Amino acid sequence: MSILRSVVRGVGSYLPAEVLTNADLTKIVDTSDEWIVERTGIRARHRAAPGEFTSDLAVAAARAALANAGLEPSDIDLVVVATATPDHTFPSTATEVQAKLGITRGFAYDIQAVCSGFVYALTTVDAQMKAGLAKRALVIGAETFSRILDWTDRTTCVLFGDGAGAVVVEAQWSAGTNDDHGLLAAHLRADGRFWDKLYVDGGPSTTGVAGHLRMEGREVFKHAVTNLAEVIEVLFEQTGLTGADIDWFVPHQANRRIIDATGRKLGIDPAKIVLTLERQGNTSAASIPLALDAAVRDGRIKRGDLVMLEAMGGGFTWGAALVRW
């Protein structure tokens, strides 16, 4: 029985020009390169320039993805931006991206699931394509977390970076097997009881200002490994696949310890894990598409490869998606 799949046609990314190394951060906050690397695996991250907004990063990544797909903005009828750092409270950053790209048809909206945003967005777009609401979509993860960091808090300001990644997905009829190209399965979760373990201490309805990121790192780590393994196991049960079948594991780039622990728990070969956090830090919703673009450009991810995506973010939100490239 044939079904509609959301097939990746192109991928692209953008990183701001400014690079902040761990050495640079030692001049801002009481920390050291050794302290950061040992706990996170991060050595550098990018920071958006003054006047460079989340929508600007998103547009640059979208243009790269369209070029990679051999498509024009006029071919797109849905734009979704996963972000926790929008240009404005409203309108959505997606509508601003839509306008900057010159797209005048279809629809656009933001998804706010923090670091899980890209997986949430891809899964939501897949459902809308199956419902016949769109044919081709830009799914973008874009963040300027540097704007919500407390640069006196060494436990958080060393972790995050700015950037954007995008994919173009197209609805295509497929055979309905694990050999199909596109999104094969996905599973999303959330548990709001833990909202105060990773949050921003501001907002329009509470303080009237954007606020700063706050995190209980040990609690996040404890939940991350368990939660991520759980949703991936659900996908294995749904598809009959195992960790040995995965060609590439593309996790949210939050912390090297979390990534390694999750990989071990699932029996995924470390050589199959795509890592970018060393030079990019945690770019929240942008981290998975940034890593995808890096692995496609250097030739690791090829057509037909089976790719597992996973992420957990504030909320808590978490989820995983299995994609045949």
Secondary structure, DSSP 8 states (H G I E B T S, - for coil): --EEEEEEEEEEEE--SEEEEHHHHTTTSS--HHHHHHHH---EEEE--TT--HHHHHHHHHHHHHHHHT--GGG--EEEEE-SS-SSSSS-HHHHHHHHHT--SSEEEEE--GGGHHHHHHHHHHHHHHTTS-SEEEEEEEEEGGGG--TT-TTTTTTB-EEEEEEEEEEEEE-SSTTSSEEEEEEEEE-GGGGGGEEES--TTTTSS---EEE-HHHHHHHHHHHHHHHHHHHHHHH---GGG-SEEEE--S-HHHHHHHHHHHT--GGGB---HHHH-B-GGGHHHHHHHHHHHTTSS-TT-EEEEEEEETTTEEEEEEEE-
